[in-house]
Amino acid sequence: MVSTSTTISSNIDETFAALRGKSKRALVGYLTAGFPDAERCVDCLRALDDGGADVIELGVPFSDPIADGPVIQASSQRALEMGMTLERTLEMAATASLRAPIVLFSYLNPILAAGPDVLDRAAAAGVSGILLTDLPVGSDAAREEWLSSGPLSFIRLVAPTTPRERMAEIAKHGSGFVYLISRLGVTGARATAPEGLRETVARLRSATKLPICAGFGISTADQAREVGSIADGVVVGSALVSAAAVSADSVLRLTRELRAALDS
C-alpha cells in the first residue's frame, strides 16, 4: 500500500515537470462529484480528461460550501440530494480511470468524518492530491501534519492579499502546486481576468518553487490565455460545472477551447 500511494502522489509532480519541459501551462479543471448525477458525472470527468485537462479537481459535495459561488453551491446541493458522499466520490474516482491526476477538493468536515485511513483509501482509489478550503496554515498543526505526511499531495490555497512571508509559510507546508486565489470573494465565472494578478504571482514566485495555478473566476478561453501567460496553470470550475449541467459534450468542447488557448 505504501509503495502504491507514493507512486500515485508523485503524479502531480510528474505532470508539472512534463509541462515545464514542453513550456506548457497546466489546465486544472473542477467538477462536483455526483453532478448532474453519478453516471453523467463520470462521463463529464472523462470528457474533461479527453479534452486535455492536466489535473482534475473532484469536489466532494458539502452542505455548507462557504467558499463557493452559486453555480458550485447549487451543484453540491443537487449531488447531496441524490445521495453523493465521500465514499461514493472515491468510487467515482476509481471508476473513471482518468489519465490526469485527481485532486480531492473538499472542506475539512467530510474528510475527518471519513476516518483516519481516508487518505490511504483515496490513494487506493487513484486520487493523487487533496485540497481543503477551510484549513489555513497554523490552524491545526496535528491535522496539517497528518495531511502533509500522507500519501496525497497536499495542495494549499493562497489569497491575493497574503503577505510574502505568509506565502512562504503556506507553501512550505504544501506540495504538488499552490492554488492562488486570483481575486477576493467566492468562486464563480467573471467577465474579466483579475487585476493585479501579475504582481501577486511575482510575489508568490519569490516565496516558493512550487508551480502556481490561479483560479476563481476564470471561465473563457481568452481569460485562460491571459492568466496562463502569467501563472504556471489556470483553474476553471464554475464554467465547467455549468457545462456539465448541459452535457459531457459541452464539457469536452469547453475543455478543448481552454486547452487550445493555453497552448497558443
C-alpha positions as CSV (number, residue, x, y, z in Angstrom):
1,M,0.0,0.0,0.0
2,V,2.8,2.5,0.9
3,S,4.6,1.9,-2.4
4,T,1.4,2.3,-4.4
5,S,0.4,5.5,-2.6
6,T,3.8,7.1,-3.1
7,T,3.7,6.4,-6.8
8,I,0.2,7.9,-7.1
9,S,1.1,11.1,-5.2
10,S,4.0,11.8,-7.4
11,N,1.8,12.0,-10.5
12,I,1.2,15.7,-9.9
13,D,4.9,16.4,-9.7
14,E,5.5,14.4,-12.8
15,T,2.7,16.2,-14.6
16,F,4.1,19.7,-13.9
17,A,7.7,18.5,-14.7
18,A,6.5,17.3,-18.1
19,L,4.6,20.6,-18.8
20,R,7.7,22.6,-17.9
21,G,9.7,20.5,-20.3
22,K,7.3,21.5,-23.1
23,S,6.9,25.1,-22.0
24,K,3.2,24.5,-21.5
25,R,0.7,25.7,-18.9
26,A,-1.5,23.4,-16.8
27,L,-5.2,23.3,-17.3
28,V,-6.8,22.4,-13.9
29,G,-10.5,21.6,-14.2
30,Y,-13.0,21.2,-11.4
31,L,-16.2,19.2,-11.4
32,T,-18.6,18.4,-8.5
33,A,-18.8,14.7,-7.7
34,G,-22.3,13.4,-8.5
35,F,-23.4,16.3,-10.6
36,P,-25.6,16.4,-12.6
37,D,-25.9,12.7,-11.5
38,A,-23.5,9.9,-10.7
39,E,-23.4,8.4,-14.2
40,R,-23.3,11.6,-16.2
41,C,-20.6,12.9,-13.8
42,V,-18.3,10.1,-14.8
43,D,-18.9,10.9,-18.4
44,C,-18.1,14.6,-17.7
45,L,-14.9,13.6,-15.9
46,R,-13.8,11.5,-18.9
47,A,-14.7,14.4,-21.2
48,L,-12.5,16.7,-19.1
49,D,-9.7,14.2,-19.3
50,D,-10.1,13.6,-23.0
51,G,-10.3,17.3,-23.7
52,G,-6.8,17.9,-22.3
53,A,-7.1,18.8,-18.6
54,D,-3.7,18.2,-16.9
55,V,-5.2,18.0,-13.3
56,I,-8.8,17.3,-12.3
57,E,-10.2,18.6,-9.1
58,L,-13.1,16.4,-7.9
59,G,-15.3,18.3,-5.5
60,V,-16.8,16.5,-2.5
61,P,-20.3,17.8,-2.0
62,F,-20.8,19.6,1.3
63,S,-23.8,21.1,3.0
64,D,-22.2,24.5,3.8
65,P,-19.8,25.4,1.0
66,I,-19.0,28.9,2.2
67,A,-16.1,29.5,-0.3
68,D,-18.2,28.5,-3.4
69,G,-20.3,30.7,-5.6
70,P,-23.9,30.0,-6.7
71,V,-23.1,27.6,-9.5
72,I,-21.0,25.2,-7.4
73,Q,-23.2,25.6,-4.4
74,A,-26.2,24.5,-6.5
75,S,-24.3,21.6,-7.9
76,S,-23.2,20.5,-4.5
77,Q,-26.8,20.6,-3.1
78,R,-28.1,18.6,-6.1
79,A,-25.4,16.0,-5.6
80,L,-26.2,15.7,-1.9
81,E,-29.9,15.3,-2.6
82,M,-29.1,12.4,-4.9
83,G,-27.0,10.7,-2.2
84,M,-23.5,11.6,-3.1
85,T,-21.0,11.0,-0.3
86,L,-17.2,11.0,0.1
87,E,-17.2,7.2,-0.2
88,R,-19.1,7.4,-3.5
89,T,-16.8,10.2,-4.6
90,L,-13.8,7.8,-4.2
91,E,-15.7,5.1,-6.0
92,M,-16.3,7.5,-8.8
93,A,-12.6,8.4,-9.0
94,A,-11.7,4.7,-9.3
95,T,-14.4,4.0,-11.9
96,A,-13.5,6.9,-14.1
97,S,-9.9,5.7,-14.6
98,L,-8.6,9.1,-15.7
99,R,-5.2,9.9,-17.3
100,A,-4.9,13.2,-15.4
101,P,-4.1,13.1,-11.7
102,I,-7.1,13.7,-9.4
103,V,-7.2,16.2,-6.6
104,L,-9.9,15.7,-4.0
105,F,-11.4,19.1,-3.4
106,S,-13.2,19.3,0.0
107,Y,-14.0,21.0,3.2
108,L,-12.4,19.6,6.4
109,N,-15.5,18.0,8.0
110,P,-16.2,15.3,5.3
111,I,-12.5,14.3,5.5
112,L,-12.5,14.0,9.3
113,A,-15.8,12.1,9.3
114,A,-14.4,9.5,6.9
115,G,-11.9,8.2,9.5
116,P,-8.1,8.1,9.9
117,D,-7.5,5.9,6.9
118,V,-9.3,8.1,4.4
119,L,-6.1,9.4,2.8
120,D,-5.0,5.8,2.1
121,R,-8.4,4.9,0.8
122,A,-8.3,7.9,-1.5
123,A,-4.9,7.0,-2.8
124,A,-6.1,3.4,-3.4
125,A,-8.9,4.8,-5.5
126,G,-6.5,6.7,-7.7
127,V,-6.5,10.1,-6.1
128,S,-3.2,12.0,-6.2
129,G,-3.8,15.1,-4.1
130,I,-6.1,16.8,-1.6
131,L,-7.1,20.4,-1.2
132,L,-9.1,21.7,1.8
133,T,-10.6,25.1,1.6
134,D,-11.0,25.7,5.4
135,L,-7.7,24.6,6.9
136,P,-5.4,27.6,6.9
137,V,-1.7,27.1,7.8
138,G,-1.2,27.2,11.6
139,S,-4.9,26.5,12.5
140,D,-4.4,22.8,13.4
141,A,-0.8,21.6,13.4
142,A,-1.7,18.0,14.1
143,R,-4.1,17.7,11.2
144,E,-1.8,19.6,8.9
145,E,0.9,17.1,9.7
146,W,-1.4,14.2,9.1
147,L,-2.3,15.6,5.7
148,S,1.2,16.6,4.7
149,S,2.8,13.3,5.7
150,G,0.1,11.1,4.0
151,P,0.1,9.5,0.5
152,L,-1.5,12.5,-1.2
153,S,0.0,15.8,-2.4
154,F,-1.4,18.5,0.0
155,I,-2.4,21.5,-2.2
156,R,-2.5,24.8,-0.3
157,L,-4.5,27.9,-1.0
158,V,-3.0,31.4,-1.1
159,A,-5.1,34.6,-1.2
160,P,-4.1,37.7,-3.3
161,T,-3.8,39.8,-0.1
162,T,-1.4,37.4,1.6
163,P,2.0,38.9,2.6
164,R,5.1,37.3,1.1
165,E,6.2,35.9,4.5
166,R,2.9,34.2,4.9
167,M,3.0,32.9,1.3
168,A,6.3,31.3,2.1
169,E,4.9,29.6,5.2
170,I,1.9,28.3,3.4
171,A,3.9,26.9,0.5
172,K,6.4,25.3,2.9
173,H,3.6,23.2,4.3
174,G,2.2,22.2,0.9
175,S,3.2,20.1,-2.1
176,G,2.1,19.5,-5.7
177,F,1.3,23.1,-6.6
178,V,0.0,26.2,-5.0
179,Y,-3.6,27.3,-5.7
180,L,-3.6,31.0,-6.0
181,I,-7.0,32.6,-5.4
182,S,-6.8,35.2,-8.1
183,R,-9.5,37.5,-6.6
184,L,-11.3,38.0,-3.3
185,G,-14.8,36.6,-2.9
186,V,-16.3,33.2,-3.7
187,T,-15.9,31.1,-6.8
188,G,-17.8,31.9,-10.0
189,A,-17.3,32.9,-13.6
190,R,-16.3,36.5,-14.2
191,A,-16.3,38.6,-17.4
192,T,-12.7,39.8,-16.9
193,A,-9.4,38.5,-15.7
194,P,-8.3,39.7,-12.2
195,E,-6.4,43.0,-11.9
196,G,-3.0,42.9,-10.1
197,L,-2.5,39.2,-10.9
198,R,0.9,39.6,-12.4
199,E,2.2,41.3,-9.2
200,T,0.6,38.7,-7.0
201,V,2.2,35.8,-8.9
202,A,5.6,37.5,-8.8
203,R,5.3,37.9,-5.1
204,L,4.4,34.2,-4.7
205,R,7.2,33.1,-7.0
206,S,9.7,34.8,-4.8
207,A,8.3,32.7,-1.9
208,T,8.1,29.2,-3.4
209,K,9.4,27.0,-6.1
210,L,6.1,25.1,-6.3
211,P,4.1,25.6,-9.5
212,I,1.4,28.3,-9.2
213,C,-2.1,27.7,-10.6
214,A,-4.5,30.6,-10.5
215,G,-8.3,30.2,-10.2
216,F,-11.6,31.8,-9.1
217,G,-13.4,33.5,-11.9
218,I,-11.6,32.1,-15.0
219,S,-14.3,31.0,-17.4
220,T,-13.3,31.8,-21.0
221,A,-10.5,30.8,-23.4
222,D,-9.3,34.4,-23.6
223,Q,-9.1,34.7,-19.8
224,A,-7.3,31.3,-19.7
225,R,-4.7,32.6,-22.2
226,E,-4.2,35.8,-20.3
227,V,-3.7,34.1,-16.9
228,G,-1.7,31.3,-18.5
229,S,0.8,33.9,-19.7
230,I,1.4,34.8,-16.0
231,A,1.0,31.7,-13.9
232,D,2.0,28.0,-14.4
233,G,-1.6,27.0,-14.8
234,V,-5.2,28.0,-14.6
235,V,-8.1,26.6,-12.6
236,V,-11.5,26.5,-14.2
237,G,-14.5,25.5,-12.0
238,S,-17.9,27.1,-12.3
239,A,-17.8,27.3,-16.2
240,L,-17.1,23.6,-16.4
241,V,-19.8,22.8,-13.8
242,S,-22.3,24.8,-15.9
243,A,-21.2,22.9,-19.0
244,A,-21.7,19.6,-17.1
245,A,-25.3,20.6,-16.4
246,V,-25.8,20.6,-20.2
247,S,-23.8,17.5,-21.3
248,A,-20.5,15.8,-21.4
249,D,-20.1,17.0,-24.9
250,S,-20.3,20.6,-23.6
251,V,-17.6,19.8,-21.1
252,L,-15.4,18.4,-23.9
253,R,-15.9,21.4,-26.1
254,L,-15.1,23.9,-23.4
255,T,-12.1,21.9,-22.2
256,R,-10.7,21.8,-25.8
257,E,-11.2,25.6,-26.1
258,L,-9.4,26.2,-22.9
259,R,-6.6,23.8,-23.9
260,A,-6.1,25.4,-27.2
261,A,-6.0,28.9,-25.7
262,L,-3.3,27.8,-23.2
263,D,-1.3,26.1,-25.8
264,S,-1.4,29.2,-28.1
